[in-house]
């Protein structure tokens, strides 16, 4: 079941500009000249002045504090400090709130608190208006032909009757105190692209920019990671609120219905169950279907205003009057026709290809084309400062089939000769068939590779050689059993205490416990065991159909189970013994249980390793 979310940012252009201005204001402090007009090597940063006593109970200008001694003791009129306050300039005097006095009456502490649904209480407090939140009305204009046209308006400007598409001169005539800024559609688009890339990395692997005011997010199979669709919407809206953007969001089964509900439902968050798209969008205006202007004008001329008005109409006359795109948009919104979402790609994979004039089929010709592809790829990697870790070679056959080979490197590289040798080792796996007409080489995994300083070695002897090319050649010859190293891991259980690492990775230190050279993949059960309980090694046992008689033994070494991993290991106990059998064989075996409590194990014996 597909689930698609549409994110709508109605005030993206204006809110982005205000965010940029706010960040610039914070990064550019005001510098005041020192007193006396002289020059100073360290300019003094002017402190902001709090001229509004009712704005905040904490002084912003510094210096005077409500808990200072002159304010805590009281009696300012009889102290000489009051004279110093009166002698200060007006903008440097402490505010009335700082001096412990208020110039306004105190409101009831619970009268203006917001209710559960987020609406401000009505008990004596006036509701907030858009003008109070946005301040001066703001519009954005763009040059269209020979005149300036308004492209966006803040809610305060919309309340005053200004609408996008209006001439800038007309808007200035209607509203005198109007803040006018140039529209920046490229910057808005770049912000949406960055937001889409952020969505791909944090929310969903499929995200796309929808128009110039929102995103499409394919949430199929991803919302359970965030606690459900409602929790995901709340989290995303809070994230945008912290950035300073107002948004609305809708989740539905089709991109068209989610797009319409996010912009025309009038709700901040809409969660539409699957299969309800037709009923949900029936009362929305036709503009919610993303129709062309000509189709909207024609629909208004014949009296079609809502999407539901199109449902009973035959498809033939509807397509003839409003265009075939109208029928397609309607079917996409209702889920009758699929509407793909073209996702953004966080990283553009370096790809080179060759289309051949004539099909080739010999190993020499294939190697020659591979050499040309590798040379072109190394140029691209050089420009990006990258080195390849994996490379895929695809050969398109004349009959339409495809042959693919792949290589991997132990370290990022863009050495052309090395890559050519590795690909040449796998050319024999390509079946050219009737001939190869196209070859493509891509690198899905790359890493940063920059120039590094070569250390000066004044010691006796040569520096350690680079074994990365050797590891790559060995990997190509013994694939899939690639070379690896063993390293220790923090665990008391022996089979969990070691793991494989890459051949060029430095292993961590090994513990001082005596462990066998060869550790079995999993312990193997022993049979016919004769042992004296509870602390003696076995005297004889049978392993892999061979009988062994023990001549010497050492132990036990008790290892408890890791109870934090599994409840079954809460009381698990293993007693390990190092034994030597006749013939010089030395084994590492253990007994499950401590031979006292039944919960610790069933007293079975197991082989776990071989010394020597």
C-alpha positions in Angstrom: 0.0 0.0 0.0 1.6 3.2 -1.2 1.7 6.2 1.1 2.7 9.6 -0.2 3.2 12.8 1.8 3.0 16.3 0.3 4.7 19.1 2.2 3.5 22.6 1.5 5.5 25.8 2.4 3.1 28.7 1.6 5.4 31.5 2.7 8.7 29.9 1.5 10.1 32.9 -0.4 9.4 35.5 2.3 10.3 33.3 5.3 13.6 32.3 3.6 14.5 35.9 3.1 13.7 36.8 6.7 15.7 33.8 7.9 18.7 35.0 5.9 18.3 38.6 7.2 18.1 37.3 10.8 21.2 35.2 10.4 23.1 38.1 8.9 22.0 40.4 11.8 23.3 37.9 14.3 26.6 37.5 12.4 27.2 41.3 12.0 27.7 43.0 15.5 27.6 46.7 15.8 30.9 48.3 16.7 31.0 51.5 18.7 33.9 53.9 18.7 35.7 54.5 22.1 34.9 57.5 24.1 36.8 60.7 23.1 36.8 59.9 19.4 40.3 58.4 19.6 41.4 55.2 17.9 41.5 51.9 19.7 43.1 48.7 18.8 40.2 46.6 20.3 36.9 48.2 19.4 34.1 47.9 22.0 30.9 46.2 20.9 27.9 48.3 21.7 25.3 46.6 24.0 21.7 46.6 23.0 19.4 49.0 24.9 16.1 47.8 26.4 13.7 50.7 25.9 10.6 48.6 26.5 10.1 47.8 30.2 7.2 45.5 29.5 9.0 43.3 26.8 11.0 41.1 29.1 11.7 40.8 32.8 15.4 40.1 32.2 17.5 43.2 31.2 19.2 42.9 27.8 21.7 45.7 28.1 23.8 44.2 30.9 25.1 46.1 33.9 21.9 46.5 36.0 20.4 43.3 37.4 17.2 42.8 39.4 19.2 41.0 42.1 21.8 43.8 42.5 22.4 45.1 46.0 21.0 48.6 45.3 17.7 47.0 44.1 17.6 44.3 46.8 18.1 46.5 49.8 15.4 49.1 48.8 15.3 52.8 49.6 16.8 54.2 46.4 15.9 57.8 47.1 18.2 58.0 50.2 21.2 56.5 48.5 23.9 58.3 46.5 23.6 55.7 43.8 20.3 57.2 42.8 22.1 60.4 41.8 24.5 58.4 39.6 21.4 56.9 37.9 19.9 60.3 37.3 23.2 61.6 35.9 23.4 58.8 33.2 22.0 59.4 29.7 18.5 58.2 29.1 19.5 55.2 27.0 21.9 54.0 29.7 19.6 54.2 32.7 18.1 51.0 34.1 14.6 50.3 33.0 11.6 50.4 35.4 11.4 46.6 35.4 15.1 46.3 36.4 14.5 48.7 39.3 11.8 46.6 40.8 8.9 48.7 39.7 6.4 48.1 36.9 4.8 50.8 34.8 1.8 48.5 33.7 -0.7 46.4 35.5 -0.1 42.6 35.8 -2.2 40.2 33.8 -3.7 37.1 35.4 -1.1 34.4 35.0 -3.5 31.8 33.6 -5.8 34.1 31.5 -3.8 34.1 28.2 -2.5 30.5 28.3 -3.0 28.5 25.1 -5.5 25.7 25.2 -4.9 22.1 24.3 -5.7 22.5 20.7 -3.2 25.4 20.4 -5.8 28.2 20.2 -5.1 31.1 22.4 -7.5 31.5 25.4 -10.2 34.1 25.1 -10.4 35.1 28.8 -9.5 38.8 28.6 -6.6 38.3 26.1 -6.9 39.6 22.5 -6.2 37.0 19.8 -3.0 37.5 17.9 -3.3 38.9 14.3 -1.1 38.4 11.3 0.1 41.9 11.5 1.3 41.4 15.1 3.2 38.3 14.1 4.7 39.5 10.8 5.1 43.2 11.5 5.4 45.4 8.4 3.6 44.0 5.3 6.1 42.4 2.9 5.8 41.5 -0.8 8.2 40.1 -3.4 8.3 41.4 -6.9 9.8 40.2 -10.2 10.3 41.8 -13.6 7.8 40.6 -16.2 8.1 42.3 -19.5 8.0 46.1 -18.8 6.5 46.1 -15.4 7.1 44.7 -11.9 4.6 42.0 -10.8 4.1 40.8 -7.2 5.0 37.1 -6.8 4.5 36.6 -3.1 2.9 38.3 -0.1 3.0 37.7 3.6 -0.2 37.1 5.5 -0.3 40.7 6.7 -0.2 41.9 3.1 -2.9 39.4 2.1 -5.2 40.7 4.8 -4.8 44.2 3.3 -6.1 42.9 -0.1 -2.8 42.3 -1.9 -2.6 39.2 -4.1 0.2 37.6 -6.2 0.0 38.7 -9.8 -0.9 42.3 -8.9 1.3 45.1 -10.3 3.8 46.4 -7.9 2.7 50.0 -8.5 -0.9 49.1 -7.7 0.2 47.4 -4.5 2.2 50.4 -3.4 -0.8 52.6 -4.1 -3.1 50.4 -1.9 -0.6 50.1 1.0 1.7 53.0 1.8 3.9 51.3 4.4 5.0 48.3 2.3 8.3 46.5 2.4 9.2 45.4 -1.2 12.0 42.9 -2.0 13.2 41.3 -5.1 12.1 37.7 -5.6 14.8 35.1 -5.7 13.3 31.9 -7.3 16.8 30.3 -7.8 17.6 30.6 -4.1 14.1 29.3 -3.2 14.6 26.3 -5.5 18.1 25.7 -4.1 16.6 25.7 -0.6 14.0 23.1 -1.6 16.7 21.0 -3.2 18.7 21.0 0.1 15.6 20.2 2.0 14.9 17.3 -0.3 18.5 16.0 0.2 18.0 16.3 3.9 14.8 14.3 3.6 16.6 11.5 1.7 19.2 11.3 4.4 16.9 11.4 7.4 13.3 10.6 6.6 12.7 8.6 3.4 14.9 7.4 0.5 12.5 8.8 -2.0 11.9 12.6 -2.0 11.2 15.1 -4.8 10.5 18.8 -5.2 6.9 19.5 -6.1 6.6 22.8 -8.0 8.3 25.6 -6.2 6.6 25.5 -2.8 6.9 22.0 -1.4 8.1 18.4 -1.4 6.8 15.0 -2.2 7.9 12.2 0.2 7.3 8.6 -0.5 6.6 7.2 3.0 5.8 3.6 2.0 7.2 1.4 4.7 9.1 4.1 6.5 6.6 5.8 9.0 6.9 3.0 11.5 10.4 4.1 12.2 9.1 7.4 13.6 6.1 6.0 15.6 3.5 6.2 12.9 2.3 8.8 10.3 1.0 11.2 12.9 4.2 11.3 14.9 6.2 11.7 11.7 4.1 14.7 10.6 4.4 16.3 14.0 8.1 15.8 14.0 8.5 17.3 10.5 6.4 20.3 11.2 8.3 21.1 14.4 11.5 20.8 12.5 10.4 23.4 10.0 9.0 25.6 12.8 12.4 25.7 14.4 13.8 26.8 11.1 11.3 29.6 10.9 8.9 28.2 8.2 5.2 27.7 8.4 4.0 24.5 6.7 1.1 22.2 6.1 1.3 18.5 5.3 -1.0 15.8 4.0 -0.5 12.0 3.6 -2.6 10.0 1.1 -2.4 7.1 -1.2 -1.6 9.1 -4.3 0.7 12.1 -4.9 -2.2 14.1 -6.5 -4.6 13.8 -3.6 -1.8 14.5 -1.1 -0.8 17.7 -3.1 -4.5 18.9 -3.2 -5.2 18.3 0.5 -2.0 19.9 1.7 -2.8 23.2 -0.1 -6.6 23.4 -0.1 -7.9 21.4 2.8 -7.4 24.3 5.3 -5.7 22.1 7.9 -2.2 21.9 9.0 -2.0 18.1 9.1 -4.2 15.7 7.1 -4.0 11.9 7.3 -6.2 10.3 4.7 -6.9 6.6 4.9 -6.1 4.5 1.8 -8.9 4.3 -0.7 -10.7 7.5 0.4 -9.1 9.9 -2.2 -12.2 10.3 -4.4 -14.4 11.4 -1.5 -11.7 13.6 0.2 -11.0 15.8 -2.9 -14.5 16.0 -4.2 -15.2 19.4 -2.5 -11.8 21.0 -3.4 -11.5 23.6 -6.1 -10.3 22.6 -9.6 -7.0 24.4 -9.0 -6.1 21.6 -6.6 -5.6 19.3 -9.6 -2.7 21.4 -10.9 -4.5 22.2 -14.1 -3.4 24.7 -16.7 -4.7 28.3 -16.7 -6.6 27.7 -20.0 -8.4 24.7 -18.5 -9.3 26.6 -15.4 -10.7 29.5 -17.4 -12.8 27.2 -19.6 -14.1 25.3 -16.5 -15.2 28.5 -14.8 -16.9 29.6 -18.0 -19.1 26.5 -18.1 -19.8 26.5 -14.3 -17.3 23.8 -13.1 -15.9 24.8 -9.8 -15.3 21.7 -7.7 -13.4 18.5 -8.5 -16.6 16.5 -7.8 -18.3 18.3 -10.7 -16.0 16.3 -13.0 -16.9 12.8 -11.7 -20.2 12.3 -13.6 -19.0 13.8 -16.9 -18.0 11.5 -19.8 -14.3 11.3 -20.5 -14.6 12.1 -24.2 -16.4 15.5 -23.9 -14.3 16.4 -20.8 -11.0 15.8 -22.6 -12.3 17.8 -25.6 -13.3 20.8 -23.6 -10.6 20.9 -20.8 -7.8 19.0 -22.4 -6.4 15.5 -22.0 -4.2 16.6 -19.2 -7.2 17.4 -17.1 -8.5 13.8 -17.4 -5.0 12.5 -16.6 -4.7 14.7 -13.5 -8.1 13.6 -12.3 -7.3 9.9 -12.7 -3.9 10.3 -11.0 -5.4 12.0 -8.0 -8.1 9.3 -7.6 -5.5 6.5 -8.0 -6.7 5.2 -11.4 -3.4 6.1 -13.1 0.0 5.9 -11.6 2.0 9.1 -11.0 5.7 8.4 -10.5 7.8 10.5 -8.2 11.2 11.3 -9.7 13.5 11.3 -6.6 16.4 13.5 -6.0 19.8 11.8 -6.2 22.1 12.7 -3.3 25.2 11.8 -5.3 25.8 11.7 -9.0 27.6 8.5 -9.8 30.6 8.9 -12.1 29.7 7.1 -15.3 31.4 6.8 -18.7 30.3 4.8 -21.7 31.3 4.0 -25.3 28.8 3.2 -28.1 30.6 1.2 -30.8 30.2 1.6 -34.5 30.5 -2.1 -35.0 30.0 -5.0 -32.5 33.1 -6.5 -30.9 33.7 -9.9 -29.5 37.4 -10.5 -29.0 39.3 -10.1 -25.7 41.8 -7.7 -27.2 39.0 -5.4 -28.5 37.2 -5.5 -25.1 40.4 -4.7 -23.2 41.1 -1.7 -25.6 37.6 -0.3 -24.9 38.0 -0.9 -21.2 41.3 1.1 -21.3 39.5 4.1 -22.9 36.7 3.9 -20.3 39.2 3.8 -17.4 41.1 6.8 -18.8 37.9 8.8 -19.0 36.8 7.8 -15.6 40.1 8.7 -14.0 39.8 12.2 -15.4 36.3 12.6 -13.8 37.6 11.2 -10.4 40.6 13.6 -10.6 38.3 16.6 -11.1 36.1 15.6 -8.1 39.0 14.6 -5.9 37.6 11.1 -5.5 38.9 7.5 -5.7 36.9 4.5 -6.7 36.2 1.6 -4.3 34.0 -0.4 -6.6 33.5 -0.3 -10.3 30.8 -2.0 -12.5 31.3 -2.7 -16.2 28.1 -3.3 -18.2 28.3 -4.7 -21.8 25.2 -4.4 -23.9 24.9 -7.3 -26.4 23.3 -7.0 -29.8 20.5 -9.3 -28.9 19.5 -7.0 -26.0 21.0 -9.0 -23.1 23.7 -7.6 -20.8 26.9 -8.9 -19.3 28.2 -7.4 -16.1 31.4 -7.7 -14.1 32.5 -5.8 -11.0 35.7 -5.1 -9.1 36.4 -3.8 -5.6 39.5 -2.2 -4.1 40.9 -2.4 -0.6 41.6 1.4 -0.7 40.4 4.3 -2.7 42.4 4.6 -5.9 42.4 6.3 -9.3 45.4 4.5 -10.7 44.4 3.7 -14.3 46.9 0.9 -14.8 45.8 -0.9 -11.6 42.1 -0.6 -12.5 42.8 -1.9 -16.1 44.7 -4.9 -14.7 41.9 -5.8 -12.3 39.2 -5.6 -15.1 41.4 -7.6 -17.5 41.4 -10.4 -15.0 37.6 -10.7 -15.3 37.3 -10.2 -19.1 37.0 -14.0 -19.5 33.7 -14.0 -17.7 32.1 -11.8 -20.4 30.2 -13.8 -23.0 30.1 -11.4 -26.1 27.5 -13.6 -27.9 26.7 -11.9 -31.2 28.8 -8.9 -30.3 29.0 -6.0 -27.9 27.6 -2.7 -29.1 27.9 -0.6 -26.0 30.0 -0.6 -22.8 29.5 1.4 -19.7 31.7 1.8 -16.6 30.3 3.3 -13.4 31.6 3.6 -9.9 28.7 3.3 -7.3 31.1 3.6 -4.4 33.8 6.3 -4.2 35.7 7.9 -1.4 37.6 11.2 -1.0 41.2 10.9 -2.3 43.4 13.9 -2.0 47.2 14.5 -2.2 49.0 13.7 1.1 52.5 14.6 2.2 55.1 12.0 2.0 56.9 11.5 5.3 60.6 12.0 5.3 62.2 8.7 6.4 65.7 9.3 7.7 65.9 5.9 9.4 67.9 3.0 8.1 66.0 0.9 5.7 63.1 1.5 3.3 59.6 2.4 4.2 56.9 -0.2 4.4 55.5 -1.0 0.9 51.9 -0.4 0.0 50.2 -3.8 -0.1 46.8 -2.4 -1.3 47.5 -3.5 -5.0 48.6 -6.9 -3.8 45.4 -7.3 -1.8 43.3 -6.3 -4.8 45.1 -8.9 -7.1 44.6 -11.7 -4.5 41.0 -10.7 -4.1 40.5 -11.0 -7.8 42.1 -14.5 -8.0 40.5 -16.2 -4.9 37.1 -14.5 -5.1 34.7 -15.0 -3.3 37.1 -15.9 -0.5 38.7 -12.5 -0.2 41.7 -11.9 2.1 40.8 -10.7 5.6 42.3 -10.2 9.0 41.0 -11.2 12.4 40.6 -8.8 15.2 39.4 -9.0 18.8 36.0 -7.7 20.0 34.8 -7.0 23.5 33.0 -10.2 24.5 33.7 -13.0 27.0 32.1 -15.6 24.8 34.9 -17.0 22.5 32.9 -17.2 19.3 31.9 -13.6 19.7 35.3 -12.3 20.8 36.7 -12.3 17.2 35.5 -11.0 13.9 36.8 -10.4 10.4 38.1 -7.0 9.3 39.4 -5.6 6.1 43.0 -6.7 5.2 44.3 -3.1 5.5 42.6 -2.3 8.8 44.9 -2.5 11.9 43.5 -5.0 14.4 43.0 -4.1 18.0 45.0 -5.7 20.8 44.4 -9.3 21.8 43.6 -10.3 25.4 46.1 -12.1 27.5 43.9 -15.2 27.8 45.3 -18.4 26.3 43.3 -19.2 23.2 43.7 -21.9 20.5 45.1 -21.0 17.1 42.1 -22.6 15.3 38.7 -21.8 16.7 35.8 -23.8 15.3 32.9 -21.9 13.7 30.6 -23.4 16.3 31.2 -25.8 19.1 30.9 -29.5 18.2 29.3 -32.1 20.6 31.5 -34.8 22.1 30.3 -38.3 22.9 31.5 -41.1 25.2 33.0 -38.6 27.6 34.4 -39.9 30.9 35.2 -37.2 33.4 35.3 -36.7 37.2 32.9 -33.9 38.3 33.0 -31.1 39.0 36.5 -29.6 38.4 38.4 -32.3 36.5 39.0 -32.5 32.7 37.7 -35.5 30.8 39.8 -38.7 30.7 38.6 -39.9 27.3 36.1 -38.7 24.6 35.0 -39.3 21.0 35.1 -36.6 18.4 34.4 -37.0 14.7 34.3 -40.8 15.1 37.8 -40.8 16.6 38.5 -41.9 20.2 41.0 -39.8 22.2 42.6 -40.6 25.6 43.7 -37.6 27.6 47.1 -37.7 29.2 47.2 -34.1 30.7 44.8 -31.3 31.3 44.5 -27.8 32.7 41.5 -25.9 33.9 38.7 -25.1 34.4 38.3 -21.5 33.1 34.8 -20.4 33.8 32.9 -18.2 31.4 29.4 -16.9 32.1 26.8 -16.1 29.5 26.1 -12.6 28.4 22.7 -12.1 30.1 22.3 -8.6 28.6 22.1 -10.1 25.1 19.6 -12.9 25.8 17.5 -14.1 28.7 18.6 -17.7 27.9 22.1 -16.8 29.0 21.1 -15.5 32.4 22.5 -18.6 34.2 24.6 -20.1 31.4 28.0 -21.4 32.5 30.9 -22.9 30.5 34.0 -24.5 32.1 36.8 -24.6 29.6 39.8 -27.1 29.7 43.0 -27.3 27.8 43.8 -31.0 27.3 46.5 -33.0 25.6 45.7 -36.4 24.1 47.8 -39.3 23.1 49.8 -38.5 20.0 50.4 -34.9 20.9 47.0 -33.5 20.0 46.0 -30.5 22.1 42.3 -29.4 22.3 40.2 -26.7 23.9 36.9 -28.1 25.1 34.3 -27.1 27.6 31.4 -28.5 29.7 28.0 -26.7 29.8 27.1 -26.2 33.5 28.9 -26.0 36.8 27.8 -29.5 37.9 26.0 -28.0 40.9 23.0 -26.0 39.6 20.8 -27.6 36.9 19.9 -24.1 35.4 23.6 -23.5 34.4 23.7 -26.3 31.8 23.1 -29.9 30.9 26.7 -31.1 31.6 27.3 -31.9 27.9 30.9 -31.6 26.5 31.8 -29.7 23.4 34.9 -29.2 21.3 35.7 -25.6 20.5 39.3 -25.2 19.3 42.6 -26.9 18.5 46.0 -25.7 19.6 49.0 -25.9 17.3 
